[in-house]
Amino acid sequence: MAIIDGRKTVTAAATAERLVSSSTPVMKVVITAETDNTGVMAVGASTVVATVLTRRGTPLLAGESLAIEVADLYDIYVDATVSGDGVTYLATKYVAR
């Protein structure tokens, strides 16, 4: 097993953005909303929306976490109600020896 971690800040609120910029095979990831966020983050597929009236995905308030079993971090998107808010992530992946 190998552990990878990272951070994603949403540039423009109300616009779904990929968690990572390229294919990153993993087994499981824990995504945590930054503790200094002032809005809501939403985690989901490409259709994720953080805005309360049309929200899709799983909402996270500052400091909250979500664990997901997923094959590739590239399949995860995040959105925010406030530009500049973000998430951190910690994932495990299989490494052949």
N, C-alpha and C positions, 0 to 999 in steps of 0.2 A: 504494500500500500504506500501511496505517496499522498502528501497533503499539499494543497495549493490554496492560496488566498488572494484576495484582491478587493478593490473598491470601485464603485460606479457612482458617479454624480450625474444627475439628470440635468442636461443643459437647458431644455425648454419644457416647462410644465405642460401637461396635457398632450404630450407626444411620447408614445411608447418608444423606448430605446432598448437595444439588446444589452444584456448584462456584460457580455464580452464581445470583442470584435471579430473573433475567428473561432473555428471549431475547437472545442476544449472538452474531450471525452472525460467523463467522471462517473462516479457511482451514486454519490449523494452530495448534497450541498445544504449548508445552513446559511440563510440570508438574513441579515440583521439591519434594520433601519438605523442610520446614524443617530447617535444620542443627542446631537444638537439640531436635528431636523425641526422645522417649525410647522410643517404640513404633514400630509399623509402620503406614504409610498404605497404603490400597488404592485404586486408581483404576479405574473401570469404569462400567457402566450402573447402573440403579436397583437391580439385584440384587447390587451389590458388597458384599463382606464382608471385613473385615480380620482377623477372628479366625482363628488358624492352622488349627484343625480343620475349619473350613467355608469357608475363604478362597475368594473369587471376585474376579476382576479382577486387576490387576497390582500386586504389592506393591512398596513403595518404602521403603527405610531412609533415615535422615537424610542429606540431601545428594544422594540419587539422583534422576535425572530420567527422564521419559518424554515422547517426542514423539508427537503424535497428529494426523493429518489428520481434521478434523471440521468439519461445517457450522455447528454452534451449541454454544457452551460450556454452554448450558442442558441439553444431553443428557449431560453428564459428571457423575458422582457420585463422592464420596470417602467413605471410612470410615477410622477409626483404632482402634488397640487401646488408645490412651490418650486420654482426654478432654483437649482443649486443644491437641493436636498439630495441625499443619496443613501446608498447601502454599502455594507461590507459583506464579504462572503468567505466561507471556509468550506472547501470541498475535498473529498477523498477520491482517488483514482487508483486503478489497478496498474501495477508496474510489474512486467514479467522479469523474472530473474534468471 
